[in-house]
Amino acid sequence: MVIITHQREKCIGCNYCVELAFQRWRMSKKDGKVTLISGVNKKGFYSTKVGDEELEDNLKAAQACPMNIIQVKKN
């Protein structure tokens, strides 16, 4: 299992995560920030649990994020 955490309020909408892990990220048309699909908000941190098959793409997305607001952990 993989846990992805995202600080959405700090997002600048660069779109790297969408390009690298399209199955988990979408750009919001409302505010131009990225949304973590299936993410649950807890005090400004959105997180979700996904399968191991999404680990590699989301690690790339986290590394590409210029704001360093995506964390990916393997449990």
QUICOR-V903494 format. One record per run of one state. SS is the DSSP state (~ for helix, > for strand, _ for the rest). FROM is the first residue (numbers start at 1). TO is the last residue. If there is no record, write none. Layout:
BEGIN
ss:SS from:FROM to:TO
ss:SS from:FROM to:TO
END
This chain:
BEGIN
ss:_ from:1 to:1
ss:> from:2 to:6
ss:_ from:7 to:7
ss:~ from:8 to:10
ss:_ from:11 to:15
ss:~ from:16 to:20
ss:_ from:21 to:24
ss:> from:25 to:27
ss:_ from:28 to:33
ss:> from:34 to:36
ss:_ from:37 to:39
ss:> from:40 to:42
ss:_ from:43 to:44
ss:> from:45 to:50
ss:_ from:51 to:51
ss:~ from:52 to:64
ss:_ from:65 to:69
ss:> from:70 to:74
ss:_ from:75 to:75
END
